[in-house]
Amino acid sequence: MELIDAGVGFIRADLATDVHTTDPYDWSDFSLSGGLLFLRGDTNNDRQVDISDSISLLRHLFIDPDAILSCRDAADANADGAVDLSDAVSIVNYLFLGQGGGIPQPYPECGQNEDLGCDYYPYCR
């Protein structure tokens, strides 16, 4: 099930286990699934998508592969299920050339996804 929220985009929710009733459901009957809320393209967790996100991603890929990306889903700027050079290129194309169809959801609002994982993203609630 997906819940639509004007401030968040979409939130996937699963019915909590052992909830079998014909009574109206309460919010406590559901649990969030899909990981933390995040903003796609915000690789460096500064609440915006700009050239520094592309630079941070290139640094991770080519200079310091041990640098931990706290939200790999946010770093996957083109939403292809991988964090690679194409994500950095997608950010640059979007920012400077207006190409690539933009950045896929969740952008420009926060949302959820659980393809690559997101351990920490402080700005979405």
MDTraj code that builds the backbone (N, CA, C; nanometers):
import mdtraj as md
import numpy as np

residues = "MET GLU LEU ILE ASP ALA GLY VAL GLY PHE ILE ARG ALA ASP LEU ALA THR ASP VAL HIS THR THR ASP PRO TYR ASP TRP SER ASP PHE SER LEU SER GLY GLY LEU LEU PHE LEU ARG GLY ASP THR ASN ASN ASP ARG GLN VAL ASP ILE SER ASP SER ILE SER LEU LEU ARG HIS LEU PHE ILE ASP PRO ASP ALA ILE LEU SER CYS ARG ASP ALA ALA ASP ALA ASN ALA ASP GLY ALA VAL ASP LEU SER ASP ALA VAL SER ILE VAL ASN TYR LEU PHE LEU GLY GLN GLY GLY GLY ILE PRO GLN PRO TYR PRO GLU CYS GLY GLN ASN GLU ASP LEU GLY CYS ASP TYR TYR PRO TYR CYS ARG".split()
xyz = np.array([
    [0.0841, -0.1157, 0.0000],
    [0.0000, 0.0000, 0.0000],
    [0.0892, 0.1227, 0.0000],
    [0.0509, 0.2263, -0.0694],
    [0.1222, 0.3525, -0.0676],
    [0.0301, 0.4599, -0.0152],
    [0.0784, 0.5355, 0.0806],
    [0.0055, 0.6489, 0.1346],
    [0.0597, 0.7732, 0.0672],
    [-0.0261, 0.8600, 0.0224],
    [0.0160, 0.9821, -0.0429],
    [0.0099, 1.0960, 0.0577],
    [0.1175, 1.1707, 0.0684],
    [0.1270, 1.2825, 0.1603],
    [0.1814, 1.4011, 0.0817],
    [0.1128, 1.5117, 0.0844],
    [0.1524, 1.6275, 0.0047],
    [0.2911, 1.6788, 0.0424],
    [0.3340, 1.6593, 0.1647],
    [0.4639, 1.7091, 0.2064],
    [0.5764, 1.6101, 0.1876],
    [0.5457, 1.4857, 0.1626],
    [0.6487, 1.3836, 0.1579],
    [0.6543, 1.3136, 0.0238],
    [0.5478, 1.3076, -0.0479],
    [0.5438, 1.2296, -0.1711],
    [0.4709, 1.1011, -0.1423],
    [0.5399, 0.9905, -0.1495],
    [0.4753, 0.8640, -0.1195],
    [0.5485, 0.7955, -0.0048],
    [0.4738, 0.7205, 0.0724],
    [0.5291, 0.6402, 0.1810],
    [0.4679, 0.5029, 0.1694],
    [0.5509, 0.4028, 0.1535],
    [0.4984, 0.2670, 0.1513],
    [0.4749, 0.2228, 0.2943],
    [0.3643, 0.1572, 0.3168],
    [0.3325, 0.1080, 0.4504],
    [0.2792, -0.0337, 0.4379],
    [0.3159, -0.1165, 0.5303],
    [0.2674, -0.2531, 0.5358],
    [0.1805, -0.2689, 0.6586],
    [0.0767, -0.3476, 0.6458],
    [-0.0079, -0.3760, 0.7593],
    [0.0740, -0.4546, 0.8619],
    [0.0706, -0.4084, 0.9852],
    [0.1460, -0.4761, 1.0898],
    [0.0987, -0.6205, 1.1032],
    [0.1851, -0.7082, 1.1482],
    [0.1519, -0.8497, 1.1593],
    [0.0398, -0.8725, 1.2602],
    [-0.0373, -0.9744, 1.2380],
    [-0.1448, -1.0171, 1.3264],
    [-0.2535, -0.9120, 1.3454],
    [-0.2820, -0.8345, 1.2422],
    [-0.3906, -0.7379, 1.2499],
    [-0.4983, -0.7860, 1.1537],
    [-0.5962, -0.8545, 1.2074],
    [-0.7042, -0.9094, 1.1257],
    [-0.8359, -0.8658, 1.1864],
    [-0.8959, -0.7674, 1.1242],
    [-1.0204, -0.7148, 1.1767],
    [-1.0979, -0.6467, 1.0648],
    [-1.2257, -0.6348, 1.0828],
    [-1.3067, -0.5581, 0.9886],
    [-1.3321, -0.4180, 1.0443],
    [-1.2800, -0.3910, 1.1648],
    [-1.2928, -0.2587, 1.2241],
    [-1.2051, -0.1595, 1.1469],
    [-1.2346, -0.0317, 1.1584],
    [-1.1479, 0.0679, 1.0939],
    [-1.0049, 0.0568, 1.1478],
    [-0.9105, 0.0783, 1.0594],
    [-0.7698, 0.0702, 1.1000],
    [-0.7254, 0.1999, 1.1646],
    [-0.6319, 0.1883, 1.2539],
    [-0.5682, 0.3005, 1.3191],
    [-0.4272, 0.3121, 1.2625],
    [-0.3664, 0.4280, 1.2714],
    [-0.2292, 0.4434, 1.2211],
    [-0.1335, 0.3457, 1.2865],
    [-0.1577, 0.3097, 1.4097],
    [-0.0670, 0.2177, 1.4798],
    [-0.0734, 0.0765, 1.4218],
    [-0.1734, 0.0471, 1.3362],
    [-0.1838, -0.0839, 1.2752],
    [-0.0880, -0.1019, 1.1574],
    [-0.0241, 0.0080, 1.1172],
    [0.0650, 0.0031, 1.0028],
    [0.2085, 0.0295, 1.0456],
    [0.3013, -0.0258, 0.9707],
    [0.4425, 0.0022, 0.9939],
    [0.5016, 0.0492, 0.8622],
    [0.5952, 0.1439, 0.8689],
    [0.6591, 0.1933, 0.7479],
    [0.7522, 0.0877, 0.6916],
    [0.7541, 0.0774, 0.5626],
    [0.8521, -0.0061, 0.4959],
    [0.9159, 0.0798, 0.3887],
    [1.0271, 0.0378, 0.3370],
    [1.0890, 0.1137, 0.2315],
    [1.2048, 0.1990, 0.2771],
    [1.2446, 0.1907, 0.4020],
    [1.3623, 0.2637, 0.4476],
    [1.3310, 0.4056, 0.4917],
    [1.4379, 0.4789, 0.5180],
    [1.4273, 0.6166, 0.5640],
    [1.3827, 0.7090, 0.4516],
    [1.3245, 0.8205, 0.4895],
    [1.2938, 0.9256, 0.3943],
    [1.4247, 0.9906, 0.3510],
    [1.4347, 1.0279, 0.2241],
    [1.5564, 1.0913, 0.1732],
    [1.5225, 1.1753, 0.0511],
    [1.6202, 1.2529, 0.0055],
    [1.6075, 1.3348, -0.1140],
    [1.7055, 1.2816, -0.2178],
    [1.6531, 1.2298, -0.3278],
    [1.7395, 1.1710, -0.4315],
    [1.8329, 1.2778, -0.4897],
    [1.9595, 1.2409, -0.5053],
    [2.0605, 1.3300, -0.5605],
    [2.1421, 1.4012, -0.4547],
    [2.0934, 1.4052, -0.3310],
    [2.1645, 1.4731, -0.2223],
    [2.2674, 1.3788, -0.1608],
    [2.3741, 1.3561, -0.2323],
    [2.4781, 1.2612, -0.1915],
    [2.5470, 1.3009, -0.0626],
    [2.5679, 1.4305, -0.0419],
    [2.6435, 1.4755, 0.0757],
    [2.5556, 1.5188, 0.1924],
    [2.4281, 1.4905, 0.1865],
    [2.3349, 1.5154, 0.2989],
    [2.3343, 1.6602, 0.3462],
    [2.3216, 1.7551, 0.2535],
    [2.3137, 1.8947, 0.2951],
    [2.1801, 1.9593, 0.2602],
    [2.0810, 1.8788, 0.2291],
    [1.9432, 1.9189, 0.2056],
    [1.9196, 1.9865, 0.0709],
    [2.0162, 1.9787, -0.0200],
    [1.9978, 2.0361, -0.1526],
    [2.0775, 1.9560, -0.2545],
    [2.0357, 1.9653, -0.3781],
    [2.1085, 1.8978, -0.4862],
    [2.1814, 2.0056, -0.5641],
    [2.3152, 1.9979, -0.5600],
    [2.3986, 2.0947, -0.6306],
    [2.5273, 2.0265, -0.6751],
    [2.6207, 2.1037, -0.7272],
    [2.7438, 2.0470, -0.7829],
    [2.8253, 1.9736, -0.6761],
    [2.8123, 2.0136, -0.5504],
    [2.8887, 1.9461, -0.4448],
    [2.8462, 1.7999, -0.4296],
    [2.7243, 1.7675, -0.4659],
    [2.6799, 1.6280, -0.4593],
    [2.7518, 1.5440, -0.5646],
    [2.7660, 1.5986, -0.6827],
    [2.8385, 1.5290, -0.7889],
    [2.9856, 1.5121, -0.7502],
    [3.0453, 1.6167, -0.6946],
    [3.1858, 1.6105, -0.6523],
    [3.2037, 1.5080, -0.5408],
    [3.1134, 1.5058, -0.4444],
    [3.1208, 1.4076, -0.3351],
    [3.1130, 1.2653, -0.3879],
    [3.0257, 1.2440, -0.4834],
    [3.0104, 1.1109, -0.5409],
    [3.1345, 1.0708, -0.6200],
    [3.1909, 1.1622, -0.6988],
    [3.3140, 1.1328, -0.7736],
    [3.4296, 1.1030, -0.6788],
    [3.4360, 1.1769, -0.5699],
    [3.5403, 1.1518, -0.4687],
    [3.5263, 1.0111, -0.4113],
    [3.4034, 0.9733, -0.3804],
    [3.3785, 0.8390, -0.3274],
    [3.4166, 0.7316, -0.4293],
    [3.3817, 0.7538, -0.5536],
    [3.4049, 0.6525, -0.6567],
    [3.5509, 0.6386, -0.6963],
    [3.6259, 0.7509, -0.7026],
    [3.7593, 0.7456, -0.7620],
    [3.8746, 0.7801, -0.6699],
    [3.8488, 0.8457, -0.5580],
    [3.9587, 0.8854, -0.4693],
    [3.9558, 0.8090, -0.3381],
    [3.8399, 0.8013, -0.2770],
    [3.8290, 0.7403, -0.1438],
    [3.7109, 0.6434, -0.1387],
    [3.7277, 0.5235, -0.1983],
    [3.6166, 0.4280, -0.2004],
    [3.5743, 0.3795, -0.0617],
    [3.6584, 0.4017, 0.0389],
    [3.6222, 0.3619, 0.1749],
    [3.5325, 0.4645, 0.2429],
    [3.5189, 0.5815, 0.1823],
    [3.4282, 0.6825, 0.2383],
    [3.2867, 0.6272, 0.2308],
    [3.2190, 0.6300, 0.3420],
    [3.0866, 0.5697, 0.3513],
    [2.9808, 0.6677, 0.3028],
    [2.8960, 0.6201, 0.2153],
    [2.7789, 0.6978, 0.1751],
    [2.6677, 0.6629, 0.2733],
    [2.6231, 0.7595, 0.3508],
    [2.5242, 0.7291, 0.4547],
    [2.3860, 0.6991, 0.3977],
    [2.3624, 0.7416, 0.2737],
    [2.2342, 0.7119, 0.2099],
    [2.2598, 0.6803, 0.0629],
    [2.2800, 0.5523, 0.0347],
    [2.3107, 0.5101, -0.1027],
    [2.1934, 0.5366, -0.1966],
    [2.0710, 0.5315, -0.1454],
    [1.9549, 0.5636, -0.2292],
    [1.9603, 0.7092, -0.2757],
    [2.0033, 0.8005, -0.1896],
    [2.0157, 0.9411, -0.2289],
    [2.1255, 0.9579, -0.3327],
    [2.2339, 0.8828, -0.3194],
    [2.3454, 0.8915, -0.4144],
    [2.3095, 0.8346, -0.5514],
    [2.2096, 0.7489, -0.5581],
    [2.1639, 0.6907, -0.6852],
    [2.0751, 0.7929, -0.7563],
    [2.1377, 0.8982, -0.8090],
    [2.0656, 1.0131, -0.8633],
    [1.9779, 0.9798, -0.9833],
    [2.0137, 0.8775, -1.0590],
    [1.9323, 0.8427, -1.1767],
    [1.8395, 0.7241, -1.1509],
    [1.8366, 0.6753, -1.0283],
    [1.7448, 0.5694, -0.9849],
    [1.7563, 0.4422, -1.0684],
    [1.8797, 0.4059, -1.1056],
    [1.8974, 0.2828, -1.1830],
    [1.9379, 0.1643, -1.0965],
    [1.9427, 0.1833, -0.9649],
    [1.9740, 0.0740, -0.8740],
    [2.1215, 0.0538, -0.8491],
    [2.2056, 0.1477, -0.8934],
    [2.3503, 0.1382, -0.8724],
    [2.4058, 0.2777, -0.8452],
    [2.5109, 0.2835, -0.7652],
    [2.5814, 0.4090, -0.7428],
    [2.7083, 0.4034, -0.8262],
    [2.7130, 0.4866, -0.9301],
    [2.8267, 0.4835, -1.0218],
    [2.8431, 0.6191, -1.0895],
    [2.9337, 0.6258, -1.1863],
    [2.9645, 0.7498, -1.2557],
    [2.8408, 0.8134, -1.3194],
    [2.7485, 0.7315, -1.3658],
    [2.6298, 0.7861, -1.4322],
    [2.5468, 0.8724, -1.3377],
    [2.5544, 0.8495, -1.2076],
    [2.4809, 0.9320, -1.1118],
    [2.5407, 1.0721, -1.1044],
    [2.6722, 1.0812, -1.0997],
    [2.7383, 1.2120, -1.0986],
    [2.7082, 1.2878, -1.2277],
    [2.7114, 1.2181, -1.3403],
    [2.6807, 1.2796, -1.4694],
    [2.5345, 1.3251, -1.4731],
    [2.4446, 1.2466, -1.4189],
    [2.3027, 1.2836, -1.4160],
    [2.2800, 1.4131, -1.3388],
    [2.3495, 1.4287, -1.2267],
    [2.3359, 1.5507, -1.1465],
    [2.3853, 1.6711, -1.2258],
    [2.5030, 1.6587, -1.2885],
    [2.5591, 1.7690, -1.3670],
    [2.4685, 1.8023, -1.4855],
    [2.4208, 1.7006, -1.5563],
    [2.3313, 1.7241, -1.6698],
    [2.2047, 1.7968, -1.6261],
    [2.1496, 1.7570, -1.5138],
    [2.0282, 1.8203, -1.4631],
    [2.0547, 1.9661, -1.4240],
    [2.1635, 1.9894, -1.3524],
    [2.1919, 2.1236, -1.3014],
    [2.2301, 2.2237, -1.4100],
    [2.3130, 2.1809, -1.5039],
    [2.3709, 2.2757, -1.5983],
    [2.3156, 2.2681, -1.7400],
    [2.2624, 2.1541, -1.7773],
    [2.2140, 2.1387, -1.9141],
    [2.0634, 2.1181, -1.9228],
    [2.0006, 2.0933, -1.8078],
    [1.8569, 2.0668, -1.8082],
    [1.8225, 1.9397, -1.8826],
    [1.9173, 1.8465, -1.8863],
    [1.8982, 1.7225, -1.9610],
    [1.8716, 1.6050, -1.8684],
    [1.8343, 1.4954, -1.9287],
    [1.8180, 1.3716, -1.8548],
    [1.6815, 1.3550, -1.7918],
    [1.5888, 1.4462, -1.8197],
    [1.4552, 1.4318, -1.7639],
    [1.4471, 1.4649, -1.6167],
    [1.5489, 1.5257, -1.5618],
    [1.5472, 1.5624, -1.4215],
    [1.5918, 1.4473, -1.3322],
    [1.5741, 1.4646, -1.2050],
    [1.6093, 1.3629, -1.1068],
    [1.4795, 1.2930, -1.0676],
    [1.4774, 1.1591, -1.0727],
    [1.3544, 1.0853, -1.0397],
    [1.3130, 1.1015, -0.8933],
    [1.1882, 1.0703, -0.8653],
    [1.1391, 1.0731, -0.7271],
    [1.2193, 0.9773, -0.6415],
    [1.2393, 1.0105, -0.5174],
    [1.1870, 1.1249, -0.4463],
    [1.2739, 1.2496, -0.4645],
    [1.2318, 1.3357, -0.5492],
    [1.2896, 1.4664, -0.5749],
    [1.1837, 1.5483, -0.6471],
    [1.1596, 1.6680, -0.6165],
    [1.2305, 1.7582, -0.5260],
    [1.1832, 1.7506, -0.3814],
    [1.0899, 1.6627, -0.3519],
    [1.0441, 1.6411, -0.2142],
    [1.0999, 1.5097, -0.1626],
    [1.1092, 1.4976, -0.0332],
    [1.1569, 1.3740, 0.0294],
    [1.0588, 1.2598, 0.0041],
    [1.1102, 1.1395, 0.0059],
    [1.0278, 1.0211, -0.0095],
    [1.1044, 0.8984, 0.0361],
    [1.0488, 0.7821, 0.0083],
    [1.1074, 0.6562, 0.0522],
    [1.1392, 0.5663, -0.0651],
    [1.2334, 0.4802, -0.0415],
    [1.2713, 0.3790, -0.1379],
    [1.3628, 0.2822, -0.0642],
    [1.3703, 0.1600, -0.1073],
    [1.4612, 0.0667, -0.0401],
    [1.5312, -0.0199, -0.1436],
    [1.5995, 0.0453, -0.2354],
    [1.6758, -0.0298, -0.3339],
    [1.8163, -0.0567, -0.2832],
    [1.8859, 0.0483, -0.2410],
    [2.0261, 0.0368, -0.2021],
    [2.0479, 0.0565, -0.0531],
    [1.9532, 0.1176, 0.0127],
    [1.9646, 0.1392, 0.1566],
    [1.9961, 0.2830, 0.1911],
    [1.9490, 0.3244, 0.3049],
    [1.9728, 0.4584, 0.3562],
    [1.9839, 0.4472, 0.5075],
    [2.1067, 0.4569, 0.5573],
    [2.1297, 0.4442, 0.7007],
    [2.1047, 0.5741, 0.7758],
    [2.1259, 0.6871, 0.7061],
    [2.1152, 0.8152, 0.7740],
    [2.0823, 0.9235, 0.6724],
    [1.9754, 0.9956, 0.6946],
    [1.9444, 1.1163, 0.6194],
    [1.8654, 1.2067, 0.7135],
    [1.9270, 1.3137, 0.7632],
    [1.8695, 1.3900, 0.8745],
    [1.7601, 1.4898, 0.8403],
    [1.7359, 1.5207, 0.7137],
    [1.6524, 1.6360, 0.6814],
    [1.5081, 1.6062, 0.6472],
    [1.4742, 1.4830, 0.6282],
    [1.3360, 1.4477, 0.5936],
    [1.2678, 1.3885, 0.7150],
    [1.1462, 1.4328, 0.7404],
    [1.0727, 1.3815, 0.8559],
    [0.9361, 1.3377, 0.8124],
])
top = md.Topology()
chain = top.add_chain()
for i, resn in enumerate(residues, 1):
    res = top.add_residue(resn, chain, resSeq=i)
    for name in ("N", "CA", "C"):
        top.add_atom(name, md.element.get_by_symbol(name[0]), res)
traj = md.Trajectory(xyz[None], top)
